[in-house]
Amino acid sequence: MKELVTYLAQALVDHPDEVRVSQVEGEKSIILELRVAPSDMGKVIGRQGRVAKALRAVVKAAAPRGDKVVHLEIVG
């Protein structure tokens, strides 16, 4: 899952070497934290959050069916 988000984010930004994805696991959820260069935040979020919504939809669709829910957070 982490690799998928990294791949997608690197394709969107101007500085792909600064893309970082960390995974935090809880009892009922997995949180993926996406960090990019400050100048690339707009590209990852998109107009009115459309790119961010699309990334979250892909993560939700690719998540394994189970008892844990996967969330994507874009951290500044």
Residue frames as qw, qx, qy, qz and C-alpha x, y, z in Angstrom:
[[0.000, 0.887, 0.462, 0.000, 0.00, 0.00, 0.00],
 [0.331, -0.781, 0.106, 0.518, 2.83, 2.35, 0.91],
 [0.424, -0.137, 0.596, 0.668, 4.54, 1.67, -2.41],
 [0.235, 0.636, 0.658, 0.328, 1.37, 2.47, -4.36],
 [0.111, -0.953, -0.229, 0.165, 0.97, 5.89, -2.70],
 [0.423, -0.594, 0.343, 0.591, 4.68, 6.63, -3.19],
 [0.417, 0.157, 0.676, 0.587, 4.49, 5.74, -6.88],
 [0.132, 0.791, 0.554, 0.222, 1.38, 7.85, -7.50],
 [0.239, -0.920, -0.081, 0.299, 2.72, 10.86, -5.59],
 [0.470, -0.415, 0.441, 0.643, 6.08, 10.75, -7.33],
 [0.365, 0.398, 0.654, 0.529, 4.30, 10.84, -10.70],
 [0.003, -0.892, -0.442, -0.090, 2.46, 14.03, -9.68],
 [0.348, -0.884, 0.004, 0.311, 5.19, 16.22, -8.17],
 [0.447, 0.843, -0.271, 0.125, 8.22, 18.16, -9.45],
 [0.007, -0.628, 0.720, -0.293, 10.52, 16.84, -6.70],
 [0.888, -0.120, -0.360, -0.260, 9.88, 13.05, -6.54],
 [0.584, 0.189, -0.640, 0.462, 12.95, 12.48, -4.36],
 [0.097, -0.239, 0.473, -0.843, 11.26, 14.40, -1.51],
 [0.731, -0.255, -0.292, -0.562, 8.14, 12.20, -1.37],
 [0.054, 0.211, -0.883, 0.415, 7.87, 10.33, 1.93],
 [0.716, -0.308, -0.337, -0.528, 5.12, 7.94, 3.00],
 [0.002, -0.254, 0.844, -0.472, 4.94, 6.62, 6.54],
 [0.610, -0.296, -0.633, -0.373, 2.53, 4.04, 7.86],
 [0.214, -0.265, 0.626, -0.702, 0.94, 4.16, 11.31],
 [0.494, -0.214, -0.798, -0.271, -1.06, 1.12, 12.36],
 [0.417, -0.285, 0.426, -0.751, -3.78, 1.20, 14.97],
 [0.425, 0.040, 0.863, -0.270, -6.17, -1.44, 16.20],
 [0.541, 0.550, 0.617, -0.157, -8.84, -0.78, 13.59],
 [0.457, 0.883, 0.058, -0.084, -7.11, 1.44, 11.05],
 [0.704, -0.054, 0.223, 0.673, -3.98, 2.04, 9.04],
 [0.121, 0.953, 0.084, -0.264, -3.01, 5.65, 8.43],
 [0.711, 0.235, 0.218, 0.626, -0.71, 6.49, 5.54],
 [0.128, -0.883, -0.056, 0.448, 0.94, 9.90, 5.95],
 [0.671, 0.506, 0.251, 0.480, 2.10, 11.48, 2.69],
 [0.273, -0.808, 0.053, 0.519, 4.77, 14.19, 2.88],
 [0.649, 0.541, 0.258, 0.469, 5.96, 16.17, -0.14],
 [0.375, 0.014, -0.039, 0.926, 8.00, 19.33, -0.73],
 [0.095, 0.580, 0.426, -0.688, 6.12, 22.51, 0.23],
 [0.210, 0.408, -0.360, -0.812, 6.15, 23.67, -3.39],
 [0.247, -0.010, -0.880, -0.406, 4.41, 20.43, -4.46],
 [0.195, 0.248, 0.770, -0.555, 1.54, 20.53, -1.95],
 [0.483, 0.429, 0.043, -0.762, -0.79, 22.17, -4.47],
 [0.453, 0.306, -0.717, -0.432, -0.13, 19.45, -7.03],
 [0.163, -0.042, -0.970, 0.177, -0.94, 16.70, -4.55],
 [0.229, 0.380, 0.613, -0.653, -4.07, 18.41, -3.24],
 [0.170, 0.357, 0.715, 0.576, -5.35, 19.73, -6.58],
 [0.229, -0.242, -0.106, -0.937, -8.10, 22.22, -7.26],
 [0.670, -0.323, 0.051, -0.666, -10.76, 21.98, -4.60],
 [0.514, -0.372, 0.736, -0.236, -9.06, 18.80, -3.34],
 [0.864, 0.322, -0.104, -0.372, -9.85, 16.71, -6.41],
 [0.559, 0.468, -0.675, 0.113, -6.43, 15.04, -6.67],
 [0.160, -0.313, 0.771, -0.531, -6.43, 14.30, -2.93],
 [0.759, 0.077, 0.320, -0.561, -9.91, 12.77, -3.21],
 [0.817, 0.412, -0.349, -0.203, -8.77, 10.65, -6.15],
 [0.293, 0.454, -0.787, 0.299, -5.71, 9.42, -4.25],
 [0.414, -0.171, 0.674, -0.588, -7.88, 8.51, -1.27],
 [0.846, 0.225, 0.060, -0.480, -10.32, 6.66, -3.54],
 [0.678, 0.450, -0.581, -0.010, -7.49, 4.62, -5.08],
 [0.032, 0.362, -0.808, 0.464, -6.12, 3.77, -1.63],
 [0.624, -0.027, 0.475, -0.620, -9.57, 2.75, -0.42],
 [0.863, 0.328, -0.153, -0.352, -10.14, 0.57, -3.50],
 [0.598, 0.463, -0.639, 0.139, -6.71, -1.07, -3.25],
 [0.329, -0.470, 0.639, -0.512, -6.97, -1.73, 0.49],
 [0.277, -0.003, -0.960, -0.043, -7.26, -5.37, 1.46],
 [0.623, -0.447, -0.284, -0.575, -10.70, -6.38, 2.60],
 [0.535, -0.088, -0.724, 0.426, -10.49, -6.97, 6.29],
 [0.389, -0.747, -0.505, 0.188, -11.20, -5.47, 9.65],
 [0.374, -0.487, -0.008, 0.789, -8.80, -2.51, 9.20],
 [0.366, 0.885, 0.287, 0.009, -9.69, 0.70, 7.37],
 [0.618, -0.011, 0.145, 0.773, -6.97, 2.53, 5.43],
 [0.052, 0.958, 0.215, -0.184, -6.80, 6.35, 5.54],
 [0.621, 0.304, 0.083, 0.718, -4.54, 8.68, 3.57],
 [0.219, -0.912, -0.176, 0.300, -3.43, 11.93, 5.20],
 [0.561, 0.589, -0.001, 0.581, -1.48, 14.61, 3.39],
 [0.555, -0.705, -0.179, 0.404, 0.82, 16.19, 5.94],
 [0.311, 0.924, -0.038, 0.218, 2.44, 19.58, 5.38]]
